[in-house]
Amino acid sequence: MSSTGTPEIDATELEQLRTAAAEKPLRVAVVASRWHTPVMDGLIAGARRFLDGIGIHDVTLVRAPGSFELPVLSAAAATRHDVVIALGVVIRGGTPHFDYVCQAATDGLGRVALDSGVPVGFGLLTCDDEQQALDRAGLDGSKEDKGFEAAHAAVSAAIEVARLTS
């Protein structure tokens, strides 16, 4: 199961992130696909829940036509933001299309982060079926909250980048 080994995000860490984000306000963009609305609504809500929890309320939301477009929109967002949180979902079908979209989006988001130096939270769900996506979307009854986790990872990385480069 993908949640095995997930790090615990405790109150102490959240307070440290809240303090760091208050000392150096972060410009945050959430780039989210439009496909699979219930799943995407959950992922976006999870990212906002994390951001609100550490005092980041001014967030730019960019809607991508699909997951394939996440990298190009994330690259554009990275030019004016300190953090990009990329959210999407691709559900396996009966053709290789799933593999192509997942690989292109994954490679592209990694490239955006490395080329721009801006942390990109990887909230792209690549699932065999809709139930797996719902289980990871942070909705009532979900087992995981990947939007929250992607936001946490990106903000934590941005704070560390700032610390390492100042």
DRENVO-889889 format. One line per field, with one value per residue: residue in one letter; chain; x, y, z of N, C-alpha, C in turn. Coordinates in steps of 0.05 Angstrom, whole numbers, plus 32768, in hexadecimal, padded with zeros to 4 digits. Layout:
BEGIN
resn	a | ...;
chain	A | ...;
n.X	X | ...;
n.Y	Y | ...;
n.Z	Z | ...;
ca.X	X | ...;
ca.Y	Y | ...;
ca.Z	Z | ...;
c.X	X | ...;
c.Y	Y | ...;
c.Z	Z | ...;
end
This chain:
BEGIN
resn	m | s | s | t | g | t | p | e | i | d | a | t | e | l | e | q | l | r | t | a | a | a | e | k | p | l | r | v | a | v | v | a | s | r | w | h | t | p | v | m | d | g | l | i | a | g | a | r | r | f | l | d | g | i | g | i | h | d | v | t | l | v | r | a | p | g | s | f | e | l | p | v | l | s | a | a | a | a | t | r | h | d | v | v | i | a | l | g | v | v | i | r | g | g | t | p | h | f | d | y | v | c | q | a | a | t | d | g | l | g | r | v | a | l | d | s | g | v | p | v | g | f | g | l | l | t | c | d | d | e | q | q | a | l | d | r | a | g | l | d | g | s | k | e | d | k | g | f | e | a | a | h | a | a | v | s | a | a | i | e | v | a | r | l | t | s;
chain	A | A | A | A | A | A | A | A | A | A | A | A | A | A | A | A | A | A | A | A | A | A | A | A | A | A | A | A | A | A | A | A | A | A | A | A | A | A | A | A | A | A | A | A | A | A | A | A | A | A | A | A | A | A | A | A | A | A | A | A | A | A | A | A | A | A | A | A | A | A | A | A | A | A | A | A | A | A | A | A | A | A | A | A | A | A | A | A | A | A | A | A | A | A | A | A | A | A | A | A | A | A | A | A | A | A | A | A | A | A | A | A | A | A | A | A | A | A | A | A | A | A | A | A | A | A | A | A | A | A | A | A | A | A | A | A | A | A | A | A | A | A | A | A | A | A | A | A | A | A | A | A | A | A | A | A | A | A | A | A | A | A | A | A | A | A;
n.X	8011 | 8009 | 800C | 802D | 8063 | 805D | 8070 | 8065 | 803F | 8043 | 802A | 8054 | 8076 | 8054 | 804D | 8082 | 8086 | 805D | 8073 | 80A2 | 808C | 8072 | 809C | 80B7 | 808F | 806E | 8062 | 8030 | 801A | 7FE5 | 7FDE | 7FAF | 7F8F | 7F54 | 7F38 | 7F10 | 7EED | 7ED8 | 7F04 | 7F2D | 7F18 | 7F1E | 7F56 | 7F67 | 7F4E | 7F69 | 7F9E | 7F95 | 7F83 | 7FB2 | 7FD3 | 7FB4 | 7FB7 | 7FEB | 7FEB | 7FEC | 7FC7 | 7FBE | 7FBB | 7FC9 | 7F9F | 7FA2 | 7F83 | 7F8C | 7F82 | 7F88 | 7FAF | 7FDC | 7FEA | 7FFD | 8036 | 8047 | 8027 | 8035 | 806B | 8065 | 804B | 8074 | 8096 | 8085 | 807A | 808B | 8081 | 8064 | 802C | 801A | 7FE2 | 7FBD | 7F9A | 7F9E | 7F7E | 7F84 | 7F76 | 7F60 | 7F89 | 7FCC | 7FCF | 7FCB | 7FFE | 801F | 800C | 8014 | 804C | 8060 | 804B | 8062 | 809A | 809D | 808C | 80B5 | 80E0 | 80D0 | 80D6 | 810E | 8125 | 8111 | 811C | 80F5 | 80CE | 80A3 | 8068 | 8055 | 801C | 8002 | 7FD6 | 7FDA | 7FB6 | 7F97 | 7F60 | 7F22 | 7F13 | 7F44 | 7F59 | 7F32 | 7F3B | 7F6A | 7F62 | 7F57 | 7F23 | 7EE5 | 7EE7 | 7F13 | 7F53 | 7F83 | 7FA3 | 7FB7 | 7FBB | 7FC3 | 7FF4 | 8015 | 8017 | 802F | 8062 | 8076 | 8077 | 8097 | 80C7 | 80D1 | 80DB | 810A | 812B | 812F | 814A | 817A | 818F | 8195;
n.Y	7FE8 | 802D | 8052 | 803E | 804A | 8080 | 80C0 | 80DA | 8114 | 8140 | 816B | 818B | 818E | 81A7 | 81D8 | 81EC | 81F1 | 8217 | 8243 | 824B | 8257 | 8286 | 82A8 | 82AC | 82B9 | 828F | 8289 | 8266 | 8236 | 820E | 81DD | 81BD | 8186 | 817F | 8150 | 8119 | 812E | 8127 | 810E | 8133 | 8161 | 8150 | 814A | 817F | 8198 | 817E | 8191 | 81C8 | 81C5 | 81B6 | 81E3 | 820D | 81FE | 820B | 8240 | 8256 | 8277 | 8293 | 827D | 8269 | 824C | 8222 | 8205 | 81CB | 81AF | 8177 | 8140 | 813B | 816E | 8185 | 818C | 81B8 | 81E2 | 81E4 | 81F3 | 8227 | 823D | 8239 | 8263 | 828F | 8280 | 8264 | 8231 | 81F9 | 81D1 | 8198 | 8178 | 813F | 810A | 80CB | 8096 | 8052 | 8036 | 800F | 8014 | 8027 | 805C | 8070 | 8063 | 8084 | 80B9 | 80BA | 80B3 | 80DF | 810A | 8102 | 8103 | 8136 | 8158 | 814E | 8163 | 8199 | 81A8 | 81A0 | 81C0 | 81F3 | 81FB | 8200 | 81E2 | 81AC | 8191 | 814F | 8139 | 8114 | 80E4 | 80A1 | 8071 | 802F | 802A | 804E | 804B | 8045 | 8078 | 8098 | 8084 | 809D | 80D3 | 80F5 | 80FC | 80F5 | 80B8 | 80A8 | 8087 | 80A0 | 80E1 | 80FF | 8132 | 8154 | 813D | 8147 | 817F | 8188 | 8170 | 8191 | 81C5 | 81BC | 81AF | 81DF | 8202 | 81EB | 81F1 | 8229 | 8231 | 8216 | 8235 | 8268;
n.Z	8000 | 7FF2 | 801C | 8042 | 806B | 806A | 8080 | 80C2 | 80CE | 80FC | 8132 | 8143 | 8117 | 80F3 | 810C | 8109 | 80D1 | 80C9 | 80E4 | 80C5 | 8093 | 80A0 | 80AB | 807A | 804B | 801D | 7FD8 | 7FBB | 7F8C | 7F76 | 7F48 | 7F25 | 7F08 | 7EDE | 7ED7 | 7EF1 | 7F1D | 7F55 | 7F6E | 7F64 | 7F7D | 7FB2 | 7FB6 | 7FAD | 7FD9 | 8003 | 7FFC | 8005 | 803A | 8055 | 8049 | 805E | 8093 | 80A1 | 809C | 8069 | 803D | 800E | 7FD2 | 7F91 | 7F63 | 7F2D | 7EF7 | 7ED3 | 7E92 | 7E90 | 7EAC | 7E8E | 7E80 | 7EAE | 7EB7 | 7E94 | 7EA5 | 7EDA | 7ED4 | 7EC0 | 7EEC | 7F11 | 7F05 | 7F21 | 7F55 | 7F95 | 7FA3 | 7F85 | 7F7F | 7F63 | 7F4C | 7F39 | 7F16 | 7EF9 | 7EDC | 7ED0 | 7E91 | 7E5A | 7E35 | 7E1F | 7E2A | 7E60 | 7E75 | 7E56 | 7E63 | 7E9B | 7E9F | 7E81 | 7E9E | 7ED0 | 7EC5 | 7EAF | 7EDB | 7EFF | 7EE2 | 7EE0 | 7F16 | 7F1E | 7EF5 | 7F01 | 7F36 | 7F5B | 7F8C | 7F7C | 7F8F | 7F8C | 7F7A | 7F5A | 7F4C | 7F38 | 7F25 | 7F26 | 7F25 | 7F30 | 7F66 | 7F82 | 7F7A | 7F95 | 7FC8 | 7FD5 | 7FD3 | 7FFE | 800E | 8035 | 8053 | 8036 | 8033 | 8030 | 8028 | 7FF7 | 7FE0 | 800C | 801C | 7FF0 | 7FF0 | 8022 | 8018 | 7FEF | 8006 | 8033 | 8019 | 7FFE | 8028 | 803C | 800F | 800E | 803F | 8034 | 800B | 801D;
ca.X	8000 | 801A | 800F | 8041 | 807B | 8057 | 8079 | 8051 | 8040 | 8038 | 8025 | 806E | 807F | 8042 | 8054 | 809B | 8080 | 804E | 8086 | 80B4 | 807C | 806C | 80B5 | 80BB | 8076 | 8071 | 804E | 8028 | 8007 | 7FDB | 7FD7 | 7F9E | 7F81 | 7F37 | 7F2B | 7F08 | 7EE6 | 7ED8 | 7F20 | 7F3C | 7F0E | 7F2A | 7F73 | 7F6A | 7F47 | 7F7F | 7FB4 | 7F8C | 7F82 | 7FCD | 7FDB | 7FA5 | 7FC1 | 8004 | 7FE8 | 7FEE | 7FAC | 7FBE | 7FC4 | 7FC0 | 7F95 | 7FA3 | 7F77 | 7F98 | 7F6E | 7F8C | 7FC8 | 7FF2 | 7FF0 | 8007 | 8051 | 804A | 801A | 8046 | 8082 | 805C | 8046 | 808E | 80A4 | 807C | 8073 | 80A0 | 8077 | 804F | 8020 | 800D | 7FCE | 7FAF | 7F94 | 7F9C | 7F74 | 7F8B | 7F61 | 7F67 | 7F9D | 7FE5 | 7FCC | 7FD1 | 801B | 802B | 8005 | 8021 | 8069 | 8065 | 8045 | 8076 | 80B4 | 809A | 808C | 80D1 | 80F0 | 80C9 | 80E3 | 812B | 812C | 810A | 8124 | 80DD | 80C3 | 8089 | 805C | 804C | 8002 | 7FF6 | 7FCE | 7FDB | 7FA6 | 7F8C | 7F43 | 7F18 | 7F13 | 7F5E | 7F5B | 7F21 | 7F48 | 7F82 | 7F5A | 7F52 | 7F06 | 7EDA | 7EEA | 7F2C | 7F68 | 7F9A | 7F9D | 7FCE | 7FBC | 7FD0 | 8010 | 8024 | 801B | 8043 | 807C | 8080 | 807D | 80AF | 80DE | 80D6 | 80E8 | 8125 | 813A | 8134 | 815E | 8193 | 8199 | 8197;
ca.Y	8000 | 8045 | 8062 | 8032 | 805A | 809D | 80CE | 80E7 | 8131 | 8145 | 8187 | 8199 | 8194 | 81BB | 81F2 | 81F5 | 81FA | 8230 | 8258 | 8251 | 8263 | 82A1 | 82B7 | 82B1 | 82B1 | 8280 | 828B | 824A | 8230 | 81F3 | 81D7 | 81A5 | 817C | 8180 | 8135 | 810A | 8144 | 8121 | 8109 | 814D | 8172 | 8146 | 8150 | 819C | 819E | 8175 | 81A4 | 81E0 | 81BF | 81B8 | 81FE | 821D | 81F5 | 8218 | 825D | 8260 | 8279 | 829F | 8267 | 826B | 8232 | 8220 | 81EC | 81C0 | 819F | 815C | 813C | 813E | 818B | 818E | 8197 | 81D2 | 81F6 | 81E6 | 8202 | 8243 | 8246 | 823A | 827C | 82A3 | 8274 | 8256 | 8216 | 81EF | 81B7 | 818D | 8164 | 8133 | 80EE | 80BC | 807C | 803F | 802D | 7FF7 | 801A | 8031 | 8079 | 8073 | 8063 | 809C | 80D1 | 80B9 | 80B7 | 80FA | 811D | 80FD | 810D | 8153 | 8165 | 814D | 8176 | 81B4 | 81AD | 81A3 | 81D7 | 820D | 81FD | 8203 | 81C8 | 81A4 | 817B | 813B | 812E | 8107 | 80C8 | 808F | 805C | 801A | 802E | 8066 | 8047 | 804B | 8095 | 80A1 | 807D | 80AE | 80EE | 8105 | 80FF | 80E6 | 809C | 80A2 | 807C | 80B2 | 80FC | 8105 | 814F | 815D | 8133 | 8156 | 819A | 8186 | 816B | 81A8 | 81DB | 81B4 | 81B1 | 81FC | 820D | 81E1 | 81FE | 8244 | 822E | 820E | 8248 | 8283;
ca.Z	8000 | 7FEE | 8034 | 8053 | 806D | 8069 | 8098 | 80D3 | 80CE | 8117 | 8139 | 8145 | 80FC | 80E7 | 8118 | 80FC | 80B6 | 80CC | 80EB | 80AE | 807E | 80A8 | 80A9 | 805E | 803D | 8004 | 7FC3 | 7FB5 | 7F77 | 7F73 | 7F2C | 7F28 | 7EF0 | 7EE0 | 7ED4 | 7F09 | 7F2F | 7F71 | 7F77 | 7F63 | 7F93 | 7FCB | 7FB6 | 7FB1 | 7FF5 | 8014 | 7FF9 | 8013 | 8056 | 805F | 8046 | 8073 | 80AD | 80A7 | 8099 | 804D | 8033 | 7FF4 | 7FC1 | 7F75 | 7F59 | 7F10 | 7EEE | 7EBA | 7E83 | 7E98 | 7EBA | 7E7B | 7E7F | 7EC8 | 7EB7 | 7E87 | 7EB6 | 7EF2 | 7ECC | 7EBF | 7F08 | 7F20 | 7F00 | 7F34 | 7F6E | 7FA4 | 7FA7 | 7F73 | 7F87 | 7F4B | 7F53 | 7F22 | 7F18 | 7EE0 | 7EE2 | 7EBB | 7E80 | 7E4B | 7E21 | 7E2B | 7E30 | 7E7C | 7E79 | 7E4A | 7E72 | 7EB5 | 7E9B | 7E78 | 7EB4 | 7EE5 | 7EBB | 7EAC | 7EF5 | 7F0A | 7ED3 | 7EE9 | 7F30 | 7F1B | 7EE4 | 7F0D | 7F52 | 7F6B | 7F93 | 7F71 | 7F9D | 7F78 | 7F82 | 7F43 | 7F52 | 7F21 | 7F31 | 7F15 | 7F23 | 7F3D | 7F83 | 7F8C | 7F7A | 7FAA | 7FE1 | 7FD9 | 7FCD | 8016 | 8012 | 804B | 804E | 8028 | 8044 | 802E | 8020 | 7FE7 | 7FDC | 8024 | 801C | 7FDB | 7FFA | 8037 | 800D | 7FE0 | 8019 | 8042 | 8007 | 7FF8 | 8040 | 803D | 7FF9 | 8017 | 8053 | 8028 | 7FF8 | 8029;
c.X	8012 | 801E | 8024 | 805A | 8076 | 8061 | 8062 | 8055 | 8033 | 8035 | 803E | 8078 | 806E | 8047 | 806E | 8096 | 8070 | 8060 | 8098 | 80A5 | 8074 | 8085 | 80BC | 80A2 | 807C | 805B | 8049 | 8014 | 7FFF | 7FD2 | 7FC9 | 7F8F | 7F63 | 7F29 | 7F25 | 7F02 | 7EE6 | 7EF4 | 7F2F | 7F32 | 7F1B | 7F48 | 7F77 | 7F63 | 7F5C | 7F97 | 7FAD | 7F8B | 7F9E | 7FD6 | 7FCE | 7FB0 | 7FDB | 8003 | 7FEC | 7FD2 | 7FAA | 7FCB | 7FB8 | 7FB8 | 7F94 | 7F97 | 7F82 | 7F82 | 7F70 | 7FA7 | 7FE0 | 7FFC | 7FFC | 8023 | 8053 | 803D | 802A | 805F | 807C | 8058 | 8061 | 809D | 809C | 8074 | 808B | 809A | 8062 | 8046 | 8010 | 7FFB | 7FBF | 7FA9 | 7F92 | 7F94 | 7F78 | 7F73 | 7F6C | 7F7C | 7FB6 | 7FE4 | 7FD4 | 7FEF | 8028 | 8025 | 8014 | 803F | 806F | 8060 | 805A | 8091 | 80B3 | 809A | 80A7 | 80E3 | 80EA | 80D7 | 8101 | 8133 | 8127 | 8115 | 810D | 80D2 | 80A7 | 807F | 804F | 8032 | 7FF3 | 7FF0 | 7FCE | 7FCF | 7F9B | 7F6E | 7F3B | 7F18 | 7F2E | 7F62 | 7F4B | 7F2E | 7F60 | 7F7B | 7F56 | 7F35 | 7EFD | 7EDB | 7F03 | 7F41 | 7F80 | 7F91 | 7FB5 | 7FD0 | 7FCB | 7FEE | 8021 | 802A | 8030 | 805F | 8087 | 8087 | 8096 | 80C8 | 80E5 | 80E4 | 8105 | 8136 | 8142 | 814A | 8179 | 81A0 | 819B | 81B1;
c.Y	8019 | 8055 | 8056 | 8043 | 8078 | 80AA | 80DB | 8105 | 8139 | 8163 | 8197 | 81A1 | 81A9 | 81D7 | 81FD | 81FF | 8214 | 8247 | 825F | 825F | 8280 | 82B3 | 82BE | 82A7 | 82A4 | 8286 | 826F | 8249 | 8213 | 81F0 | 81BC | 819F | 817E | 8165 | 812A | 811E | 813C | 811C | 8123 | 8160 | 816A | 814D | 816E | 81A3 | 8195 | 8188 | 81BE | 81DC | 81C1 | 81D5 | 8210 | 8217 | 8202 | 8236 | 8267 | 825F | 8285 | 828C | 826B | 824F | 8234 | 8205 | 81E4 | 81B0 | 8181 | 8159 | 8140 | 815B | 8195 | 8199 | 81B3 | 81E8 | 81F9 | 81F6 | 8220 | 824D | 824A | 8254 | 8292 | 8299 | 8266 | 8238 | 8210 | 81D4 | 81AD | 8176 | 8159 | 8116 | 80E2 | 80A0 | 8069 | 8037 | 8014 | 7FFC | 8024 | 804F | 8080 | 8076 | 807C | 80B5 | 80D1 | 80BF | 80D3 | 810E | 811A | 8109 | 812C | 8162 | 8164 | 8161 | 8193 | 81BB | 81B1 | 81BB | 81F2 | 8211 | 8201 | 81E8 | 81C4 | 818D | 8168 | 812E | 8122 | 80EA | 80B8 | 8075 | 8048 | 801E | 8046 | 8063 | 804D | 8069 | 80A1 | 809C | 808F | 80CC | 8100 | 810B | 80F0 | 80C8 | 8094 | 8098 | 808F | 80CD | 8107 | 8123 | 815C | 8156 | 8142 | 8172 | 819B | 8182 | 8183 | 81BF | 81D5 | 81B7 | 81CF | 8209 | 8204 | 81ED | 821A | 8244 | 8228 | 8223 | 8265 | 8287;
c.Z	8000 | 8008 | 8047 | 8053 | 806C | 8082 | 80A8 | 80D2 | 80E9 | 811B | 813A | 8129 | 80EF | 80F2 | 810D | 80E0 | 80B6 | 80D2 | 80D3 | 8098 | 8086 | 80A6 | 808C | 804F | 8022 | 7FF1 | 7FB9 | 7F9F | 7F79 | 7F56 | 7F2C | 7F0F | 7EF5 | 7EDF | 7EF0 | 7F20 | 7F4C | 7F7D | 7F78 | 7F78 | 7FAE | 7FCC | 7FBB | 7FCE | 8008 | 8014 | 8008 | 8031 | 8063 | 805F | 805B | 808E | 80B5 | 80A1 | 807D | 8041 | 8017 | 7FE0 | 7FA5 | 7F6C | 7F3A | 7F09 | 7ED3 | 7EAC | 7E8B | 7EA5 | 7EA8 | 7E7A | 7E99 | 7EC6 | 7EAA | 7E98 | 7ED0 | 7EEC | 7ECB | 7EDB | 7F17 | 7F1A | 7F13 | 7F4F | 7F7B | 7FA7 | 7F92 | 7F7D | 7F6F | 7F53 | 7F3A | 7F28 | 7EFC | 7EE8 | 7ECB | 7EAB | 7E71 | 7E35 | 7E2E | 7E31 | 7E4D | 7E81 | 7E6E | 7E5A | 7E8D | 7EB2 | 7E93 | 7E8F | 7ECA | 7EDD | 7EBA | 7EC7 | 7F02 | 7EFC | 7EDC | 7F03 | 7F2D | 7F0A | 7EF1 | 7F29 | 7F65 | 7F72 | 7F87 | 7F81 | 7F89 | 7F83 | 7F6A | 7F4A | 7F38 | 7F2B | 7F1D | 7F11 | 7F34 | 7F5C | 7F8F | 7F8E | 7F91 | 7FC6 | 7FE8 | 7FD8 | 7FE6 | 801B | 802B | 8043 | 803F | 803C | 8045 | 8025 | 8010 | 7FE0 | 7FF3 | 8023 | 8007 | 7FE3 | 8010 | 802B | 7FFF | 7FF2 | 8029 | 8032 | 8002 | 8010 | 8042 | 8027 | 8002 | 802C | 8047 | 8016 | 8004 | 8038;
end
